[in-house]
Amino acid sequence: MPIKNRLAEMHAEITEWRRDIHRHPEILYETHRTSAMVADKLRSFGCDEVVTGIGRTGVVGVIRGKSDTAGRVVGLRADMDALPMQEQTGLDYASDIPGAMHACGHDGHTAMLLGAAKYLAETRNFDGTAVVIFQPAEEGGNGAEAMVKDGMMDRFGVQEVYAMHNNPGLAAGLFKIRPGPLLAAADTFEIHLEGRGGHAAKPHDTVDTTVMLSQMIVALQTVVSRNTDPILQAVLSVTSVETSSKAFNVIPQAATIRGTVRTHSGEMRDLIERRLGEVVQGIAATFGGKAEVNYERGVPVTVNAEEQTRHAAEVAELVSGGCGEAAMVMGGEDFSFMLEARPGAFIMIGNGPSAGLHHPEYNFNDEIIPAGCSWFAEMVERRMPAA
């Protein structure tokens, strides 16, 4: 089963939707135009139910099959939001919004799921209910969590849920996936140091926060290299340092260290959070200073369920002729909140040799639209075959 003929016929129309979304990027939960466009199209397709305002600006469409003998419900999710950055593609449909750009392909994800929704509403060749989920605020706003907390899974009876993301560098239209952990939990930390400031010529009268933070930066690297199992993957990166003085002759009273932690298991996440706090407090006490650690847990690990991953890979093979095994990566993805609520899978689709994600010259490859639409539609028809 290659690309569905009907979706190939819709290619130009779906491309127009994608480019319209691209031209009008919206950040985080401010996806008002995009959400309205999605809702209007779902209604025009004849969806049985269209609900807005789930997770603030999320949209959910319900499409019932020709029969419903087993009460099966499959969810399909796409993200809608853009990034706060300036586009540099020079495209004739480039962003009209200064400082906002679809640099992660969410315009393509939304358009592909809309195409699949139109096809499923036309054909309804399945036994059960398809729930199409259009999510805001994937880029740092945890929109998936907001939709789950709004009761989406229970309200629409979702039993399993699937999502797709484009992958620059992977051959256009090919897929890859893996069972178990795929993307990392992404946490942040902020360390506030307090010493005793003073004249740089009289360091003996001070508690030097610059020396404290320097020791901490080095010592924190040992949390991963000496406290974690080297077989397992983890990252602890200090990304920002700031002191309370910018003068050449002042030892600052205070300093702040910021960074990120990436892990692929709950146990590793707990370990690094604990050791980070112990290392920081130990060094601060050694130098006679004080430290306050604010550790914020972000998106959890993206974990693909075994059964749902197998089905997702089988459909990908039908659509494209093959499905490779994805490597675990340290990027984070808030679809993990939906996968904590229901079993499912997150699959990658090749975007071809494009600029990388979050790059100002990135653009979603419209040539992969039929393959992505076909995968979404085929997941529904294969998971809930017509009676």
C-alpha positions, 0 to 999 in steps of 0.5 A: 500500500503506497501513497493513497491515490486520494491524498496524492490528488489533494497534494496541491491543496494541502500544500496551499494550507501548509504555506498559508500557515507558514506565512502566518506563524503564531507562538506558544498558545497564541495560535488563534488564527491557526486554530480557527483555520483548523476548526473551520476546515474540520467542520467543512470536512464534515467531522462529527464533532469539532471542539476548540479551547482544549488546552487553551487554544487546542482543537480536537476533531472527531470522525466516526467510521462506517461502523463501531463494533468494538468501541475503538478510539485512535488519536492522531496529534499534530503541533501548530505553534511556531518559534520566536525567531526571524526567518531567512529563507527568502521564500515568496510565502515566508513569514509575514510576522517579524520575529516569528517563524515556522522553523520546526515544521509544525506548519507541515505537521498540521497540514498533513493531519488536516489532509488525513482528516479530510480523507478519513471524513470522506471515506470513513473506511474504518471500524471505530472513532478517529480523534484528530488533535491539533496542539498549541505550545509544543515549543516550550509551553507544554501544550500537550500537558495542558490538553491532557489536564483539560481531560481530553483523553477521557472526554474523547475516549482516546485509547492510543495516540500517535504523532509524527515529526519531520527529520532533516537529513533523513531521505524525504518520505522515509520513516524511522522509529524505535520502541522505548525511550526515544527523546529525552526528559528536558529539565532546567536549573538555576543556581543563585550564589550569595557571597560577600562582595568587595574590592578586587584588591582585597579578596581576603575580605570577601567570599568570592562568588566568581571562584565558587561558580568556577569550581561549580561549573567544573564539578558539575561535569563530574555528575555525569562522568562519575555518578552515572552509568556510562552505558546510559545517556545523560547530559548536564550542560551549564549554559549561562553565567551572570554576576551582580557586577560587571566592574573590573575591580569588584568581586561580586556579591552574587552570581547566577548559573543556569543550565539544562539536564537531559535524561532517558529514564526516571532513575537517572533524572532523580539521580542527577537532580539530587547530585546537582544539589549536593555538589552545589551546596557542598562547594558553596559551604566550602567557600563560606557562601550560600546557594539556592538551587531551583530545579525545574522538571520540563517534558518527561522522556518520550517513551514509545509503547512496544505494540504501538511502535510495531504497528506504526513501523508496519504502516510506515513500511507500507507507505514508503517501502521501509522504516529504519530504527531511530537512535535515541536523541537528547532533544525533548518533545512534549508529546511525551505527556500524551504518551504518559496518559495513553500508549502510543508512538512518535515516528520520524519522517524524512524531510530530505537534505534541508537546513536543520530544525530551528535554523533560520533557513529551514523549510518544511519539504512539501514533497513529503506531504502525501507520505505523511498524510497516508501514514496518519490515515493508514494508522486509523484504517489498520488499527481499526479495520472496517467491519 
